[in-house]
Amino acid sequence: MIATFALILHSCVGMAAEVIRSESGEFDLTEGRIASIAIPTSVAERYWLAELSIPSEVMARVSLKQQGQTTLLSPYATGNTKLRFVTSSGDSVLIIESIQKHGNTPKIGQWSFTPIDQLPFPTVKEIGLDRIVSPMLKRIILERGSVKKSPFVERLPSLPESERLLTFIYQGAEHNVRLLGGPTNDIVELERIENSKIWAKSFVVPADTLLSYRLAPDVPTLEADKRENRVAILSKAQVDPLNPYIWPSEGHSLQYSVIDLENQVTKPANKYDPKRLSKHWFRSQTFSNTRSVSLYEPKDKQVSVSPSLLIMLDGQDYEKRVSVPARIDRLYDEGEIGPTFVIMINNPDAQARSSELPANPKFADFIADEVIPWVQATTGHAFKPNDVIIAGSSYGGLAALSVSLERPDKVGHVLSMSGSFWWRDSKGNMRQRLDSANQLPLSVYLSVGRFETGRGDSLGIFETNFSISEALQEKGVPNKLSIFSAGHDYFLWAHALEEGLRYLSKTIDKQK
């Protein structure tokens, strides 16, 4: 391992100045090795920005090991990856483990650790009993009890039957607690109850709210720009220790606490058949890059009905977090969909995702001229536009509609979840592209969360999905817009994906 060092003077609050180091070097994942990179020790808590350049044709799991505990930072990192974490006194090690690799050529990557100075925490402003909205929490505080379970879900006489009071609670933080993924379009600060270490925040929410969230206690304040201070929440984000409901249940993915007030999200009842799942490295001529893809074949490949093809963007998240293979099998067993091949397409890295997915005509050609022909050659099945569904969320939802508009000769149906239709470039936004399109999708399913509204005067995902649905209606395109009491959330998208497949399957059957 080769390392270079840059010395930085760090002023620790309440102690002498401490010299800390920026470090960089190489790691080797050839032949499935596990790279262990020691992080400089310190006498105080320290915030780090880690930048990894993971070799092409390698997918890795990155974890932080310190004080006898291992924290997963990235379940499937590839390409250029940025990670943020906090270390305290004692030994800390970053572990990079190859989980998918192509070929036996040397797989040498680059790493760097950059310490970012922390500023003193602002003084905490506490709230009194009169500010506590939750009757349950107020009673516990008055009785000097402790909270055993969170969040609280309460029906109040002052609220209509269609609403609930939802109160998030954390015990034990010293300086702050932030909520990531709550019933709002932004990160929220919990408030500390005076003379206690209980932090809380209440929201009035619809009775059918569903969401996944994480809590971040004692997020550091950094001597850095606004964005770095905002994403510092990732260095401390964790599941809610008072909420027993964790998703996904297996530990190889980042886990979240979940709320599903009406039990809408169905857990896959069966595991998928690993013999029907194959993983491949896909070299794109369009983008001159390599990415991992997974192909899942249906149970019944030799049937009289022509099979469908589901193209799933952000494939790794949908394969691991959403359990698409198991959900596809269950929907087929229940007669909700016909035999379906699934190609789950990953991104080379975050930078490639942000350039390829937002309504990029080259991405449409990549799907139409590279991915679909490869699936056809691999499976021996030819797919007509009416057989093909492209699905994605966020930028992936935007890309799904864009691909079908650009290449309706290959992709007929669109399943867009929380599509980022606020996006626009010099050619306009997706509403304008729809208005001027010569050819249109055969059918479209859209889903959006009530908590995905815009900030200030800007239109958000919630508002712009209505605009897209309206344009599709005007054009006579069969479409459905489903509205959920949720946010920008894979937990919602697991549910929306199933609903969307049911809707589009009926449209496909009618047009065959």
N, C-alpha and C positions, 0 to 999 in steps of 0.2 A: 504494500500500500504506500502510495506517494502522497505526501501532504505538504501544503504551503501554509504559512502562518502570517497573519497581520495582527499586530498588537494594538489593542484599544484600551483606553483608560475608562473604567466604569466606576461611578460613584455610588456606593451602596448607602442607602439611608440608614443612619445610626451606626455606621462602622467606617473603618478606614477604606480608602480607595482600593479597588481590586483590579488587577490587570486581567483582562479577558482576551480571548483569541478568536479571530475568524480562521476557519480551517477549510481546506479543500483537498481532494485526493481522488483516488480511483478505487473501484471495487470490481471483483471478478465473479461472474455468475456462470462461467463456463462449466459444463458438465453438472449443472444443477447445484452448484455450491451455494452456501448461505453466507452472505457478507455480514460481518459484525463490526460496526464502526463505533469506537469509543468517543463519547462526547466529553469535552473538558469539564472537570469537576469544579464546583464553586462552593463558597460558604453560604451563599444566599440563593434564593430562587432566581432563575434566569430564563428569559424568553429567547427562543431561537427561530430563525427562518432557515429551513433546510431546502436546498435546491438539488434535485436529482436529475441526472440525464441517464435514463435507463436504456440499454442498447436496443436497437431495432430487433424485432422478433423475439422479445422477451417480455413476459408479464410477471410482475412481482408483487408480493405482499410485504408491506412495510410496517414495522412495529417498533415501539419504544419500550425498552425494558429498564426499569429503575425501581429500587427499593423492593425487589422481589415480585413486582407486578409487571405484567405486559399489557400495553395499550395498543390496540390496532389503530394505525394512522391512515393507511390506505390499503384496501383489500386487493386491488388489482391495478397497480400503477404501471404506466408504460410511457416511454418518451420523456418529455420534460415535465417534471412534477415539482410543485412547491408544497411544502408541509410546514406547519407551525406547531410548536410544542413548548412546554415549560419544564425545566429540570430544577431540582433542588439539590441539597447537599448529598454527597454520595455518588457512587458510580452509576452512569447512565450509558446505555448502548442502543444505537439504532440498528435494527436487524432488517436486512433486505433478503427476501427468500424468493427464488425463482419458482413460480407455480405453473408456468407454461413457457416453453422454449422451443425454437425451431432450429434444427441443425446443430452441428458440433463445433462450428467455428468459434473463436474466442469472443466472449461476451463481456467486454470491459466497459464499465460505466463510470460516470463522474459524479462526485458529490461535493457539496460545500455547506458549511454551517456558518451563519452570520448572526452574531448576538445583537439584539436591539435593546438599547437602554430602556429601563423602566423608570417611570416618573412616580413620585409619591401618590398614593391613592387619595382621591378627594374625600373630604369629611362626609361621613354617611349622615343623611337626614332621615331621622326616624319618624314614623307616624304613630299617633295615639290610638287608643281603643275606639274613639269616635270616628276614625277614618276606616275602620275595618268593615267591609261590606258583608262578608260572610257570617251569618249567625253561628254556624258550627265552629268556625275559627275563633270568633269572639268568646264563645263559651269555653273553649279549650284554654284560651289565654287567661280568662278570669279564674279558671279552676287550676291554673298553673300546671296544666298537663302538657303532654307532648303529642305531636301529630304522628299517627301510625301509618296513614295512607294518604296519598295525594294522586290526582287533584280531587277537591270536593265538588260534587255535583248536587246542586240544591234547587228545589222548586220553592219559589217565594210567592206569597199572596199578591205582591205588587206586580208580578210578571204574568204575561199571558201564558196559556197552556203550551204554546209553541216555543217557549224560551226557557232557558235554564241559567242559573248562576254557576259559572265554572271558575274555581279558585285554585291556582297553582301555588304550591308551598315548598319551601326548602328550609332545612334546619342546619345551622352550623357555620355558614360563611361569615367572614369578617368584614369584607369591604363592598361586595356587590354580588348580585345574582342576575344573570341574563337568560331570557327565554328565547330560544331559537325554534321557530315553527309553530308558534301559538296562533290563536284566532285573530290574526292581524297581518298586515302586509309588511311588517318591519320587526326588527329585534326589539324586545321589550325588557325594561328593567323591573325586577321585583322590588318591593319596598320592605324595609325592616321594621318590625313592630317594636316600639320603644321598650327598653329594659328586657330585651330577649334576643335570641339569635334565630328567631323565626322570620323568614322573608315570605311575602305573599303578593299576589296580584289577581284580581277578580275581573271577569269579563261576563257580560250578558251575551249568550250565544244561542243559536237555534237548537232545538231539541234533537236534531238529527246530525249534530256536528261529529265529524270524524277527522282525525289528524294524527300525525306523528311529530314528536318534539324532543328536544334535548335541553338540559339546563347546564349553565356554565357558571360555577361559583368562582369568585375572586379573579375575574378576568383582569389582567394587568393593563395599566395605562402606559402607553409607549411614547418614547421620543421619536415619533414617526408621523407620516402623513395620515390624513383622515381615513383613507381606505385601509391602511395597515392596522390602525386602531380598531376599525370595524371588524375586520376578519380575525382579529386576535381572539374572538370568541371561540374559534375552532381549536385553540390551544387548550381550552378547559372544558369543552362541550362533553357531556356525559349523559347517560340515561338517568331518569329521575329515580333516586334511591327509594322513594316512597311509592312508586307505581310498579306493581308486579307484572304489568302487561308490556312485554318487550317484543319488538319486531325488527328484522326477522329473527326467528328463534335460534338459528344456528350462528355460531360465533365467528365465522369466516368473513362476514360482512359487517360493516358499521351498524350498530344497533341503535334503535330509537324506542322511546316510550310512546305508547299509543293510547288514543281515546277514540272510542266508537260507540256513541251513546245509543244507537239503535242496531248495533251488530250488523252493519251492512257489508263489511268486507269479509268475503268468504276465504277461509284458509284452505289451501289445496288439501283435499282429503287423502290424496295418494301421492306417492313419490313417482317421479318420472323414471322411465326405463333408460338407464345409462347406455345400453347397447344401441339405442337409436339416436344418441347424441354424439356428434363428431366435431372435433375442433380443428381449425385450419388457419394457416397464415396466408393472407390474401394480399398480393402485390397489385396495387392500382397503377395502371398506365396513365390514367387521367391526372392523378395527383402526385405520381412518382413517390409514393410512400407505401408502407406495409402496415397492416392491421390484423388483429385476430378476429375471426368470425366463428360462430357456432351454428351447426345445422342440425335441426331436430326433425326426424322423419315420423310420419303418422303411423299409427298401429296397423291400419289397413291400407297398404300402398296399391294393391291390386283390386280395385273396386270399379264398378261400372260408372260411377259419378267421377268426373274429372276433379282431381284434388285442387285445393287452393294453395296459394303461397302468401305467407305473412312475412313481410320484411320489417324487422324490429330494429329501430335505431336506438343508440345507447344500449347496445345489446347486453353488455356485461351486467349492468344494473338490472335489466329485466330478466336475465337468466338467473341471477343469484338472489336479488332482493325480492323480486316480484314472483319468482318461480314460474315463469311462463311455460316451460315444458309440462309441468304438472297441471297447470291450469288448462292448457290446451287439451290434454288427455281427458280431464274431467268434463270439460264442455263437450267433447266428442262423445264420451260415454253417456252423457245425459241427452244426446241428440240435439244439442244446441247449435253445433257447427258440423260441417262435413270434414272429411280427411284433409288435414292441413300440414304442409311443410312449413317450417319456421326457420328463417335465416336471421340470426341475431348479429348485428354488425357493430363492432366496437370502433372507438375513435383512436387514431394513432397517439394523440395526447390532447390536453385541454386546449392548447393553441390551435390545433387542427380543427377541433370541434367548433370553435368560435369563428373560424373562417369558412369551413365547409358547409355547415348546416343552415346558416341564415340565408335562405332563398338564393342559393348559389346555383346558377344554371349548370356549372360543371359537375356539381353533386348529382343533379338529375341525370346527366349523361353517365356518370359513374354507376348509378343504380341501373339504368336502362341498358347500357352497352357493356357493362362488366359484370355486375352482380347477378342479374337475372340470367344471362347466358351461362354463367358459371354454375348456377343452381340447376339449370336445365341439363347441362352436360353431366353434372355430378349425379343427379337423381334419375335421369332418363325420362323426365316429364317435360312436356312443353306447356307453357302457361300463357293464356291469352290475357289481355288487359282486364277482362271481367273476373279472372281468377286471382288477381294480385291485389293485396291490401298492403299499404305502407303505413306504419304506425310509429308514433313518437310523442314525446312530451317536451314542453318548454321550447327550446330551439328545435328539438326533434319534431314537435308538432307543427312548427312553422315550415320545417324542411319537408314534412310529409305532404302538405298541401302544395308546396312549391314544386316538388317532383312530379306530382300528378298533373299540374298545370303545364309544366314544361314538356313532359313526356307522356301524354295520355295514350300514346301508341303502345306503351308497355305497362303502365300502372293505372288501374281503373278506380280503385277505392282508397279512401283516406280515413285514418283513425287518428285524430289529433286531440291530445290531452293537454290542457293548459297551454295551448299554442301561443308563442310569443309574437302575437300579431300587432303589438305596439311597434315592432321593428319597421324601419324604413331606410331606403338608400336614395341615391340620386334619381332612381327610376320610380320612386314612390313606395307606398306600402302595399300589403297584400290585398286590401280592399280594391285599390286602384288596378292592381294586376288582374283581379277577378273580373272587374268591370270591363276590361279591354281584352279579355281572353277569347280566342277563337274556338278553342276546344276546352271542355270542362270535365271534371271527374264524373264517374258514373254514380257515385254516392259518397257522402261525407258524414262521419260522426265526429261531433265536437263535445268536449267536456270542459268545464271550468269551475273554479271554486269561488264562493262568495267573498272569501278573504283576499282575493287576488286583485283588488282594486288598485287604481293608480294613486300616486302621491301628489298632493297639491293639485295643480291644474292639468297634469299629464294623464293621458288615458292609459290604463293598465291592461293586464291580460283579461280581466273580467269584462271590461267595457268593449274591447276590440273583438272578442269572440262573438259578442252580439252582432257587431257590424258585419263580420264574416258570414254568420248565419243568415243575416238579412240579405246580403248580396247573393248567396246561394239560392235563397228562396226566390228572389227576383229573376234569377237565371233559370229557374225550374229544375235545379239539381236536388234530388232527394237527399235530405239531410236531417239530422237530429242534434239538438243542442241540449245537453244535460247539465244542470246546475246543481252543485253539491255545496253543503256547508263545510267547506274545507279550504285549504290553502295550496301552495305550490309543493306538492307532496306525493312521493312514491306510494305511500299508503293509500291515498285516494286513487292514484293511477292504477293500482292493482285491481281495484273495483271497477273503475271506468273502462279499463281494457276489456274486461269480460263483457260488460254491457255493450261496448262498442262492437265487439266481435259478434254478439248475438244479433244486433241490429243490421250490420253489414252482411252477415250470412244470409239473412232473409232477402236482402236486395240482390245478392249474388244468385240465389236460387231462382228468383223471379226472372232474371235476365239470361239464365242458361237455357 
